[in-house]
Amino acid sequence: MKIIIDDKIPYIKGALEPFAEVIYLPGNKTTPEVVKDADAIITRTRTICNEALLAGSNVKFIATATIGYDHIDTAYCEQSGITWTNAPGCNSKSVEQYIASALMALAEKKNFSLTEKTIGIVGVGNVGSKVARLCEIFGMRVLLNDPPRSRTEGGKGFAELDEILDKADIITLHVPLNPDGIDKTYHLANESFFSKAKKQPIIINSCRGEVTDTLSFKSALKSGQISGAVIDCWENEPDLDRELLDLTDLGTPHIAGYSKDGKANGTSMSVRALSKFFNLGINNWKCTGIELPESTDLFIDGTGKTTQQVLAEAIFATYDIRKDDRQLRSSVETFEKQRGDYPVRREFPTFNILCKINNIKTIDKLKKLGFKL
């Protein structure tokens, strides 16, 4: 058996060598000639798995170690008898951490209390549901929009998109990219979307760049229809619109899900799926050797600080979105390199907080975020 693996997938080396010939290649080097006699591909988003790549090959199985799978032509794979799988939810906690840092940075920059804000979450799947819980911990009013779930589960607990556009101070997008159909999300945030936003909300996009229409996004920011933006996912990556970047409060190079924990989860899920398909007997395989930051102990003195200030201090100590923003603005042309060489980021449960905090509610919120105290 022969397996082609994207060389950006971490913690996988050695897992499959006992069972197959394994070739590690950059995503853009995975060509028809290379995959012709391969039985399986494990990839990330930069390998376009379509007829042009796969026609005439022996490929029977494709795993992408990512939540998104719009780089896989699923219709062609199904017609051709090629099984494919993604890694749903693998980096959902990483995106939760990203949103936490973004909200705290916005609150500090614009001088507001999160407890006074209403947030609309568009897309309440693996990621959106965790973001909803996060925002409830912060004391925000939360509105949920998810038409597929609403149809299946009933409308109770869900808001129409128009209600979110009417009431939300912040709107965060967590939808898959659907090019058409009843749940079309391509250019969901378009001219009509922005024109209906009553409270000049801040828009956060950490799902897919094509969910927003760049021209309409820029126009809405310039006209004041929306009061700010946090963007991790851009149309036409890596050639992002620099004018749009200049208009944003925070811009990052598609790294919201790039915690080491999230990447390890995606790798583990892909190896297990391949094992089950080919009956390799490593269905419970799990990544090891995940890097740690220099220190996992955080020292926080909460004397004279509000709960929001303490939470912000803890969150920024694990991940400060403003550093990624500065890096992107200083070197837009190295967008891909910044992704490929992304530094160690670990999620909240990795960290122990040694604290001087008398507020029981603050301590409870830190625990709910996943910190060890």
Sine and cosine of phi, psi and omega as CSV:
sin_phi,cos_phi,sin_psi,cos_psi,sin_omega,cos_omega
0.00,0.00,0.56,-0.83,-0.02,-1.00
-0.80,-0.60,0.74,-0.67,-0.03,-1.00
-0.81,-0.58,0.77,-0.64,0.11,-0.99
-0.99,-0.14,0.79,-0.62,-0.03,-1.00
-0.81,-0.59,0.75,-0.66,0.09,-1.00
-0.87,0.48,0.79,-0.62,-0.08,-1.00
-0.95,0.30,-0.05,1.00,0.07,-1.00
-1.00,-0.01,-0.04,1.00,0.03,-1.00
-0.99,0.17,0.88,-0.47,-0.10,-1.00
-0.99,0.12,0.35,-0.94,0.19,-0.98
0.91,0.41,0.23,0.97,-0.10,-1.00
-0.99,-0.17,-0.36,0.93,-0.08,-1.00
-0.88,0.47,0.77,-0.64,-0.03,-1.00
0.99,-0.13,-0.32,0.95,-0.07,-1.00
-0.94,0.34,-0.61,0.79,-0.14,-0.99
-0.93,-0.37,-0.12,0.99,-0.01,-1.00
-0.85,0.53,-0.54,0.84,0.03,-1.00
-0.92,0.39,-0.26,0.97,-0.13,-0.99
-0.92,-0.39,-0.25,0.97,-0.16,-0.99
-0.35,-0.94,0.25,-0.97,0.24,-0.97
-0.98,0.19,0.84,-0.55,-0.08,-1.00
-0.90,-0.44,0.77,-0.64,0.03,-1.00
-0.85,-0.52,0.82,-0.57,0.01,-1.00
-0.98,-0.18,0.81,-0.59,-0.04,-1.00
-0.66,-0.75,0.51,-0.86,0.18,-0.98
-0.88,0.47,0.50,-0.87,-0.03,-1.00
-0.81,0.59,-0.62,0.79,-0.04,-1.00
-0.99,0.16,0.00,1.00,0.04,-1.00
-0.97,-0.25,0.02,1.00,0.01,-1.00
-0.99,0.11,0.99,-0.13,-0.13,-0.99
-0.95,-0.31,0.23,-0.97,0.06,-1.00
-0.83,0.55,-0.60,0.80,0.00,-1.00
-0.90,0.43,-0.61,0.79,-0.04,-1.00
-0.95,0.32,-0.66,0.75,-0.10,-0.99
-1.00,0.04,-0.08,1.00,-0.11,-0.99
-0.78,0.63,-0.72,0.69,-0.04,-1.00
-0.96,-0.30,0.33,0.94,0.04,-1.00
-1.00,0.06,0.51,-0.86,0.04,-1.00
-1.00,-0.10,-0.43,0.90,-0.07,-1.00
-0.48,-0.88,0.41,-0.91,0.07,-1.00
-0.75,-0.66,0.74,-0.67,0.19,-0.98
-0.89,-0.45,0.84,-0.55,-0.23,-0.97
-0.64,-0.77,0.03,-1.00,0.20,-0.98
-0.84,-0.54,-0.28,-0.96,-0.22,-0.98
-0.96,0.27,-0.24,0.97,-0.10,-1.00
-1.00,0.07,-0.10,1.00,0.07,-1.00
-0.99,-0.13,0.90,-0.43,-0.01,-1.00
-1.00,0.07,0.95,-0.32,-0.06,-1.00
-1.00,-0.10,1.00,-0.03,-0.04,-1.00
-0.70,-0.72,-0.14,-0.99,-0.03,-1.00
-0.86,0.51,-0.62,0.79,-0.02,-1.00
-0.86,0.51,-0.57,0.82,0.01,-1.00
-1.00,0.09,-0.61,0.79,-0.26,-0.97
-0.98,-0.18,-0.33,0.94,-0.08,-1.00
-0.83,0.55,0.78,-0.63,0.03,-1.00
0.99,0.17,0.06,1.00,-0.01,-1.00
-1.00,-0.01,0.16,-0.99,0.07,-1.00
-1.00,-0.05,0.10,0.99,-0.10,-1.00
-0.87,0.49,0.80,-0.60,0.02,-1.00
-0.91,-0.41,-0.28,0.96,-0.13,-0.99
-0.51,-0.86,0.71,-0.70,0.08,-1.00
-0.78,-0.63,0.78,-0.63,0.12,-0.99
-0.86,-0.51,0.76,-0.65,0.15,-0.99
-0.95,-0.32,0.78,-0.63,-0.07,-1.00
-0.99,0.11,0.65,0.76,-0.05,-1.00
-0.66,-0.75,0.33,-0.94,0.11,-0.99
-0.92,0.38,-0.77,0.64,-0.06,-1.00
-0.95,0.31,0.52,-0.86,0.03,-1.00
-0.65,-0.76,0.39,0.92,0.01,-1.00
-0.95,0.31,-0.11,0.99,0.12,-0.99
-1.00,0.09,-0.05,1.00,0.05,-1.00
-0.95,-0.30,0.82,-0.58,0.10,-1.00
-0.98,0.20,1.00,0.02,-0.13,-0.99
-0.91,0.41,-0.57,0.82,0.00,-1.00
-0.90,0.44,-0.70,0.71,0.02,-1.00
-0.89,0.45,-0.69,0.73,-0.01,-1.00
-0.87,0.50,-0.70,0.71,-0.04,-1.00
-0.92,0.40,-0.62,0.78,0.04,-1.00
-0.92,0.40,-0.50,0.87,-0.08,-1.00
-0.99,-0.10,0.08,1.00,0.01,-1.00
0.96,0.28,0.44,0.90,0.03,-1.00
-0.98,-0.19,0.87,-0.49,0.05,-1.00
-0.98,0.21,0.67,-0.74,0.04,-1.00
-0.74,-0.67,0.42,-0.91,0.04,-1.00
-0.51,-0.86,0.50,-0.87,0.11,-0.99
-0.90,-0.43,-0.22,-0.98,-0.05,-1.00
-0.80,-0.60,0.94,0.35,-0.08,-1.00
-0.86,0.50,0.76,-0.64,0.05,-1.00
0.99,0.15,0.00,1.00,-0.12,-0.99
-0.86,0.50,-0.62,0.79,-0.05,-1.00
-0.91,-0.42,0.41,0.91,-0.06,-1.00
-0.90,0.44,-0.60,0.80,0.03,-1.00
-0.94,0.34,-0.50,0.87,0.06,-1.00
-0.92,0.40,-0.69,0.73,0.03,-1.00
-0.92,0.40,-0.60,0.80,0.09,-1.00
-0.84,0.54,-0.70,0.71,0.03,-1.00
-0.89,0.46,-0.66,0.75,0.03,-1.00
-0.87,0.49,-0.73,0.68,-0.01,-1.00
-0.90,0.43,-0.63,0.78,0.04,-1.00
-0.86,0.52,-0.72,0.70,0.01,-1.00
-0.92,0.40,-0.64,0.76,0.02,-1.00
-0.89,0.46,-0.72,0.69,-0.02,-1.00
-0.90,0.44,-0.66,0.75,0.02,-1.00
-0.92,0.39,-0.61,0.79,0.03,-1.00
-0.92,0.39,-0.66,0.75,0.04,-1.00
-0.90,0.44,-0.70,0.72,-0.01,-1.00
-0.88,0.48,-0.64,0.76,0.01,-1.00
-0.94,0.34,-0.69,0.73,-0.03,-1.00
-0.92,0.40,-0.66,0.75,-0.09,-1.00
-0.98,-0.18,0.03,1.00,0.12,-0.99
0.85,0.53,0.86,0.51,0.10,-1.00
-0.71,-0.70,0.31,-0.95,0.07,-1.00
-0.99,-0.10,0.75,-0.66,0.00,-1.00
-0.90,0.45,-0.47,0.88,-0.01,-1.00
-0.91,0.41,-0.28,0.96,0.00,-1.00
-1.00,-0.08,0.02,1.00,-0.14,-0.99
-0.94,-0.34,0.51,-0.86,0.14,-0.99
-0.97,-0.26,0.77,-0.63,0.01,-1.00
-0.90,-0.43,0.72,-0.69,0.09,-1.00
-0.98,-0.21,0.83,-0.56,0.00,-1.00
-0.96,-0.29,0.91,-0.42,-0.04,-1.00
-0.98,-0.20,0.95,-0.30,-0.12,-0.99
0.98,-0.20,0.96,-0.28,-0.11,-0.99
-0.85,-0.53,0.85,0.53,0.08,-1.00
-1.00,-0.09,-0.62,-0.78,-0.01,-1.00
-0.83,0.55,-0.68,0.74,-0.03,-1.00
-0.99,0.15,-0.80,0.59,-0.09,-1.00
-0.85,0.53,-0.58,0.82,0.01,-1.00
-0.92,0.38,-0.58,0.81,0.05,-1.00
-0.95,0.32,-0.61,0.79,0.06,-1.00
-0.90,0.44,-0.61,0.79,0.03,-1.00
-0.87,0.49,-0.72,0.69,0.01,-1.00
-0.89,0.45,-0.66,0.75,0.04,-1.00
-0.83,0.56,-0.75,0.66,-0.07,-1.00
-0.93,0.37,-0.52,0.86,0.09,-1.00
-0.92,0.39,-0.63,0.78,0.08,-1.00
-0.87,0.49,-0.62,0.78,0.02,-1.00
-0.95,0.32,-0.19,0.98,0.00,-1.00
1.00,0.06,0.30,0.95,0.00,-1.00
-0.99,0.11,0.41,-0.91,0.19,-0.98
-0.99,0.14,0.75,-0.66,-0.13,-0.99
-0.88,-0.47,0.79,-0.61,0.12,-0.99
-0.92,-0.40,0.73,-0.68,-0.07,-1.00
-0.92,-0.38,0.75,-0.67,0.06,-1.00
-0.80,-0.60,0.87,-0.49,0.03,-1.00
-0.39,-0.92,1.00,0.04,-0.08,-1.00
-0.81,0.58,-0.69,0.72,0.02,-1.00
-0.87,0.49,-0.68,0.73,0.02,-1.00
-0.92,0.38,-0.62,0.78,0.00,-1.00
-0.88,0.47,-0.65,0.76,0.02,-1.00
-0.91,0.41,-0.63,0.78,-0.05,-1.00
-0.98,0.21,-0.66,0.75,-0.15,-0.99
-0.98,-0.18,-0.16,0.99,-0.13,-0.99
1.00,-0.09,0.39,-0.92,-0.15,-0.99
-0.98,0.22,-0.20,0.98,-0.05,-1.00
-0.88,0.48,0.77,-0.63,0.01,-1.00
1.00,-0.03,-0.14,0.99,0.00,-1.00
-0.91,-0.41,0.49,-0.87,0.02,-1.00
-0.92,-0.40,0.54,-0.84,0.13,-0.99
-0.94,0.34,0.43,-0.90,-0.01,-1.00
-0.86,0.51,-0.60,0.80,0.00,-1.00
-0.89,0.46,-0.57,0.82,0.04,-1.00
-0.92,0.39,-0.65,0.76,0.05,-1.00
-0.89,0.45,-0.69,0.72,0.01,-1.00
-0.91,0.42,-0.42,0.91,0.00,-1.00
-0.99,0.12,-0.57,0.82,-0.21,-0.98
-0.91,-0.42,-0.31,0.95,-0.17,-0.99
-0.99,0.13,0.66,-0.75,0.14,-0.99
-1.00,0.06,-0.46,0.89,0.02,-1.00
-0.69,-0.72,0.68,-0.73,0.06,-1.00
-0.81,-0.59,0.82,-0.57,0.01,-1.00
-0.87,-0.49,0.72,-0.70,-0.14,-0.99
-0.98,-0.22,0.79,-0.61,-0.02,-1.00
-0.63,-0.77,0.77,0.64,-0.05,-1.00
-0.95,-0.31,0.42,-0.91,0.17,-0.98
-0.96,0.29,0.25,-0.97,0.04,-1.00
-1.00,0.00,0.96,-0.28,0.08,-1.00
-0.95,-0.33,0.91,-0.42,-0.09,-1.00
-0.94,0.34,-0.39,0.92,-0.03,-1.00
-0.34,-0.94,-0.11,-0.99,0.03,-1.00
1.00,-0.07,-0.02,-1.00,-0.06,-1.00
-0.88,0.47,-0.49,0.87,0.00,-1.00
-0.94,-0.35,0.62,0.78,0.03,-1.00
-0.84,0.54,0.77,-0.64,0.05,-1.00
-0.87,-0.49,-0.11,0.99,0.07,-1.00
-0.87,0.50,0.83,-0.55,-0.05,-1.00
0.81,0.59,0.62,0.79,0.11,-0.99
-0.83,0.56,-0.71,0.70,0.05,-1.00
-1.00,0.03,1.00,0.01,-0.06,-1.00
-0.86,-0.51,-0.24,-0.97,-0.06,-1.00
-0.85,0.53,-0.68,0.73,0.01,-1.00
-0.90,0.44,-0.68,0.73,0.02,-1.00
-0.84,0.55,-0.79,0.61,-0.06,-1.00
-0.92,0.38,-0.57,0.82,-0.04,-1.00
-0.93,0.37,-0.40,0.92,-0.01,-1.00
-1.00,0.04,-0.11,0.99,-0.06,-1.00
-0.96,0.27,0.96,-0.29,-0.15,-0.99
-0.98,0.21,-0.53,0.85,-0.15,-0.99
-0.97,-0.24,0.37,0.93,-0.02,-1.00
0.73,0.68,0.85,0.53,-0.13,-0.99
-0.95,0.32,0.27,-0.96,0.20,-0.98
-1.00,0.02,0.72,-0.70,-0.02,-1.00
-0.96,-0.29,0.75,-0.67,0.06,-1.00
-0.89,-0.46,0.81,-0.59,0.07,-1.00
-0.84,-0.55,0.95,-0.32,0.08,-1.00
-0.79,-0.61,0.48,0.88,0.00,-1.00
-0.94,-0.35,-0.96,0.28,0.03,-1.00
-0.61,-0.79,0.66,-0.75,-0.06,-1.00
-0.86,0.51,-0.61,0.79,-0.09,-1.00
-0.96,0.27,-0.06,1.00,0.09,-1.00
-0.94,0.34,-0.39,0.92,0.06,-1.00
-0.93,-0.37,0.57,-0.82,0.09,-1.00
-1.00,-0.01,0.92,-0.39,-0.13,-0.99
-0.84,0.55,-0.71,0.70,-0.03,-1.00
-0.89,0.46,-0.69,0.72,0.01,-1.00
-0.93,0.37,-0.60,0.80,0.02,-1.00
-0.87,0.49,-0.74,0.67,0.00,-1.00
-0.89,0.46,-0.69,0.72,-0.01,-1.00
-0.88,0.47,-0.67,0.74,-0.01,-1.00
-0.91,0.42,-0.61,0.79,0.04,-1.00
-0.94,0.35,-0.67,0.75,-0.01,-1.00
-0.92,0.40,-0.61,0.79,-0.07,-1.00
-0.99,0.11,-0.24,0.97,-0.04,-1.00
1.00,0.05,0.16,0.99,0.09,-1.00
-0.88,0.48,-0.54,0.84,0.15,-0.99
-0.82,-0.58,0.48,-0.88,-0.16,-0.99
-0.98,-0.18,-0.01,1.00,0.01,-1.00
0.07,-1.00,0.10,-0.99,-0.03,-1.00
-0.40,-0.92,0.58,-0.81,0.20,-0.98
-0.84,-0.55,0.85,-0.53,-0.09,-1.00
-0.79,-0.62,0.83,-0.56,0.12,-0.99
-0.95,-0.32,-0.48,0.88,-0.06,-1.00
-0.90,-0.43,0.75,-0.67,-0.18,-0.98
-0.81,-0.59,0.54,-0.84,0.17,-0.98
-0.91,0.40,0.58,-0.81,0.10,-1.00
0.89,0.45,0.53,0.85,0.08,-1.00
-0.84,0.54,0.58,-0.81,0.04,1.00
-1.00,0.05,0.10,1.00,-0.03,-1.00
-1.00,0.04,0.94,0.35,-0.05,-1.00
-0.95,0.33,0.35,-0.94,0.01,-1.00
-0.98,0.21,0.93,-0.37,-0.11,-0.99
-0.94,0.35,-0.50,0.87,0.06,-1.00
-0.91,0.42,-0.64,0.77,0.04,-1.00
-0.90,0.44,-0.66,0.75,0.05,-1.00
-0.85,0.52,-0.68,0.74,-0.01,-1.00
-0.89,0.45,-0.45,0.89,-0.05,-1.00
-1.00,0.05,-0.23,0.97,-0.08,-1.00
-0.99,0.13,0.38,-0.92,0.15,-0.99
-0.97,0.22,-0.65,0.76,-0.01,-1.00
-0.60,-0.80,0.76,-0.65,0.05,-1.00
-0.75,-0.66,0.70,-0.71,-0.04,-1.00
-0.68,-0.73,0.36,-0.93,-0.14,-0.99
-1.00,-0.01,0.84,0.55,0.07,-1.00
0.84,0.54,0.82,0.57,-0.07,-1.00
-0.79,-0.61,0.23,0.97,-0.06,-1.00
-0.83,0.56,-0.61,0.79,-0.03,-1.00
-1.00,-0.09,0.34,0.94,-0.17,-0.99
-1.00,-0.08,0.40,0.92,0.15,-0.99
-0.91,0.42,0.44,-0.90,0.05,-1.00
-0.89,0.45,-0.54,0.84,0.03,-1.00
-0.90,0.44,-0.71,0.71,-0.01,-1.00
-0.90,0.44,-0.67,0.74,0.01,-1.00
-0.91,0.40,-0.64,0.77,0.03,-1.00
-0.90,0.44,-0.65,0.76,0.04,-1.00
-0.87,0.49,-0.70,0.72,0.00,-1.00
-0.89,0.45,-0.65,0.76,0.04,-1.00
-0.91,0.43,-0.73,0.68,-0.02,-1.00
-0.87,0.50,-0.70,0.71,-0.03,-1.00
-0.90,0.44,-0.61,0.79,-0.01,-1.00
-0.93,0.36,-0.69,0.72,0.01,-1.00
-0.90,0.45,-0.68,0.74,0.00,-1.00
-0.90,0.45,-0.66,0.75,0.00,-1.00
-0.90,0.43,-0.67,0.74,0.03,-1.00
-0.91,0.43,-0.65,0.76,0.02,-1.00
-0.87,0.50,-0.69,0.72,0.00,-1.00
-0.91,0.42,-0.65,0.76,-0.04,-1.00
-0.91,0.42,-0.70,0.72,-0.05,-1.00
-0.99,-0.14,0.08,1.00,0.04,-1.00
0.84,0.54,0.81,0.59,-0.06,-1.00
-1.00,0.03,-0.30,0.95,0.04,-1.00
1.00,0.07,0.28,0.96,0.06,-1.00
-0.85,-0.53,0.74,0.67,-0.09,-1.00
-0.93,0.36,-0.24,0.97,0.01,-1.00
-0.93,-0.38,0.31,0.95,-0.03,-1.00
-0.85,0.52,0.63,-0.78,-0.02,-1.00
-0.66,-0.75,0.62,-0.79,0.01,-1.00
-0.89,0.47,0.57,-0.82,0.11,-0.99
-0.78,-0.62,0.18,-0.98,0.08,-1.00
0.95,0.31,0.47,0.88,-0.01,-1.00
-0.95,0.32,0.79,-0.61,-0.08,-1.00
-0.89,0.46,0.50,-0.86,0.09,-1.00
-0.94,-0.35,0.43,-0.90,0.13,-0.99
-0.93,0.35,0.12,-0.99,-0.05,-1.00
-0.84,0.55,-0.60,0.80,0.04,-1.00
-0.62,-0.79,0.62,-0.79,0.07,-1.00
-0.96,-0.29,0.11,0.99,0.04,-1.00
-0.98,-0.21,0.79,-0.62,0.03,-1.00
-0.91,-0.42,0.73,-0.68,0.01,-1.00
-0.95,-0.32,0.89,-0.46,-0.06,-1.00
-0.79,-0.62,0.82,-0.57,0.11,-0.99
-0.97,-0.24,0.94,-0.34,-0.06,-1.00
-1.00,0.03,0.15,0.99,-0.04,-1.00
-0.86,0.51,0.84,-0.55,0.06,-1.00
0.96,0.26,0.15,0.99,-0.04,-1.00
-0.95,-0.30,0.53,-0.85,0.09,-1.00
-0.97,0.25,0.25,-0.97,0.07,-1.00
-0.85,0.53,-0.68,0.73,-0.01,-1.00
-0.88,0.47,-0.63,0.77,0.01,-1.00
-0.91,0.41,-0.63,0.78,0.03,-1.00
-0.92,0.38,-0.71,0.71,0.02,-1.00
-0.88,0.48,-0.67,0.74,0.01,-1.00
-0.88,0.48,-0.68,0.73,0.00,-1.00
-0.87,0.49,-0.68,0.73,0.00,-1.00
-0.92,0.39,-0.70,0.71,-0.04,-1.00
-0.91,0.42,-0.73,0.68,0.00,-1.00
-0.89,0.45,-0.49,0.87,0.03,-1.00
-0.92,0.40,-0.46,0.89,0.03,-1.00
-1.00,-0.01,-0.58,0.81,0.01,-1.00
-0.34,-0.94,0.87,-0.49,0.03,-1.00
-0.94,-0.34,0.97,-0.23,-0.06,-1.00
-0.85,0.53,-0.45,0.89,-0.06,-1.00
-0.91,0.41,-0.45,0.89,0.06,-1.00
-0.93,0.36,-0.68,0.74,0.05,-1.00
-0.91,0.42,-0.59,0.81,0.04,-1.00
-0.89,0.46,-0.74,0.68,0.01,-1.00
-0.88,0.47,-0.66,0.75,-0.01,-1.00
-0.89,0.46,-0.70,0.72,-0.01,-1.00
-0.90,0.43,-0.70,0.71,-0.02,-1.00
-0.90,0.43,-0.53,0.85,-0.04,-1.00
-0.98,0.18,-0.28,0.96,-0.08,-1.00
-0.41,-0.91,0.92,0.40,-0.05,-1.00
-0.87,0.50,-0.55,0.84,-0.08,-1.00
-0.93,0.36,-0.24,0.97,0.02,-1.00
-0.98,-0.21,0.47,0.88,0.00,-1.00
-0.73,0.68,-0.80,0.60,-0.05,-1.00
-0.92,0.38,-0.61,0.79,0.01,-1.00
-0.91,0.41,-0.61,0.79,0.03,-1.00
-0.89,0.45,-0.58,0.81,0.05,-1.00
-0.95,0.32,-0.71,0.70,-0.07,-1.00
-0.93,0.37,-0.52,0.85,-0.04,-1.00
-0.95,-0.30,0.49,0.87,-0.11,-0.99
-0.88,0.47,0.71,-0.71,-0.06,-1.00
-0.95,0.30,0.15,-0.99,-0.02,-1.00
-0.91,0.43,0.83,-0.55,0.15,-0.99
-0.75,-0.66,0.82,-0.57,0.02,-1.00
-0.90,-0.43,0.45,-0.89,-0.10,-1.00
-0.99,0.11,0.16,-0.99,-0.14,-0.99
-0.79,0.62,-0.68,0.73,-0.07,-1.00
-0.90,0.44,-0.23,0.97,0.03,-1.00
-0.95,0.30,-0.32,0.95,-0.21,-0.98
-0.96,-0.28,0.62,-0.78,0.11,-0.99
-0.97,-0.25,0.77,-0.64,0.04,-1.00
-0.97,-0.24,0.86,-0.51,0.13,-0.99
-0.98,-0.18,0.93,-0.36,-0.26,-0.96
-0.76,-0.65,0.40,-0.92,0.19,-0.98
-0.88,-0.47,1.00,0.07,-0.08,-1.00
-0.71,-0.71,0.83,-0.56,-0.02,-1.00
-1.00,-0.10,-0.24,0.97,-0.06,-1.00
-0.99,0.13,0.93,-0.38,-0.04,-1.00
-0.89,0.46,-0.62,0.79,0.00,-1.00
-0.89,0.45,-0.62,0.78,0.03,-1.00
-0.90,0.43,-0.70,0.71,0.02,-1.00
-0.88,0.48,-0.68,0.74,0.00,-1.00
-0.88,0.47,-0.65,0.76,0.00,-1.00
-0.92,0.40,-0.64,0.77,0.04,-1.00
-0.88,0.47,-0.66,0.76,0.03,-1.00
-0.91,0.42,-0.66,0.75,0.01,-1.00
-0.90,0.43,-0.51,0.86,0.07,-1.00
-0.94,0.35,-0.33,0.94,0.04,-1.00
0.91,-0.41,-0.07,1.00,0.01,-1.00
-0.93,0.36,0.48,-0.88,0.14,-0.99
-0.99,-0.12,0.76,-0.65,-0.01,-1.00
-0.91,-0.42,0.00,0.00,0.00,0.00
